[in-house]
Amino acid sequence: MVFRTLLRLTGSREHLEDLAQDVFLRLYRALPSFRGEALVTTYLYRIAVNVAQDEWKRRRRDAQSLVSISDETSGWEDRLPHPGRNAEELMEENEFQGMVEGQLQRLSQVERAVLVLYHQEERTYEQIALALGLPIGTVRTHLHRGRKKLREGIESARVEGRFTPGKRAECKTNA
């Protein structure tokens, strides 16, 4: 859960093990002050988001790009579905996923965090609100805005010809 969340929030495998270690170290140090008002997983998500935010700040300081779509360390080939589909479909999906990851990195930190926690980690509004320390209405607003920006970014890529989806690789979001 922690590795997957950090990977999705940071968009890179670089320093992933160190970041996960930092999450668990912070959790260990914070457990004595844990009041039990929320689930431990919610507490863990909050810590993971904080560690990811620290990583974003460090990257900004180092003036590194967030993610290169052509980065071989992004490992999309490890996450491809069952090999029953043909190579063209797999390549197209790989390209689409890379583009979506790139568009995710263009969102604000809070929009990206809300989208990842809601869609990829399947957290509820309440869990996200607790994890990020935001009101539920604000979580819904960031989710709506993040979806809209993500959809617009994908449509822009299609118009510019950076991606031409086939039958399977289509963006489906609820507005």
Residue pairs with C-beta under 8 A, 6 or more apart in sequence:
1 41
1 44
1 121
2 20
2 23
2 24
2 44
2 48
3 16
3 20
4 120
4 121
5 45
5 48
5 49
5 52
5 116
5 117
5 121
6 16
6 19
6 20
6 23
6 48
6 51
6 52
7 13
7 16
8 104
8 116
8 120
8 121
9 48
9 49
9 52
9 112
9 113
9 116
10 16
10 19
10 52
10 55
10 56
10 66
11 66
11 67
11 74
11 101
11 104
11 105
12 66
12 67
12 71
12 73
12 74
13 73
13 74
13 75
14 73
15 55
19 51
19 52
19 55
22 51
23 44
23 47
23 48
23 51
26 47
26 50
26 51
27 43
27 44
27 47
30 43
30 47
34 40
34 43
38 130
39 127
41 127
42 127
42 130
42 131
43 131
45 117
45 121
45 123
45 127
45 131
46 130
46 131
46 132
46 133
49 113
49 117
49 131
49 132
52 109
52 113
53 109
56 66
56 109
59 66
66 105
67 74
67 101
67 102
67 105
68 74
69 98
69 99
69 101
69 102
74 98
74 101
76 94
76 97
76 98
77 94
79 97
80 90
80 93
80 94
81 90
81 93
83 90
85 168
88 166
89 166
89 168
89 169
92 165
92 166
92 168
92 169
93 168
93 169
95 163
95 169
96 163
96 165
96 169
99 154
99 157
99 162
99 163
100 150
100 154
100 171
103 149
103 150
103 153
103 154
103 157
104 112
104 115
104 116
104 150
105 112
106 149
106 153
107 115
107 146
107 149
107 150
108 146
110 132
110 134
110 142
111 142
111 143
111 145
111 146
111 149
112 146
113 132
114 128
114 132
114 139
114 142
114 143
114 146
115 143
115 146
115 147
115 150
117 123
117 127
117 128
117 131
117 132
118 125
118 128
118 143
123 131
125 136
125 139
125 140
126 136
128 134
128 139
129 135
129 136
129 138
129 139
132 139
134 142
144 175
147 173
147 174
147 175
148 175
150 171
150 173
151 171
151 173
151 175
154 163
154 171
157 163
158 164
158 165
165 171
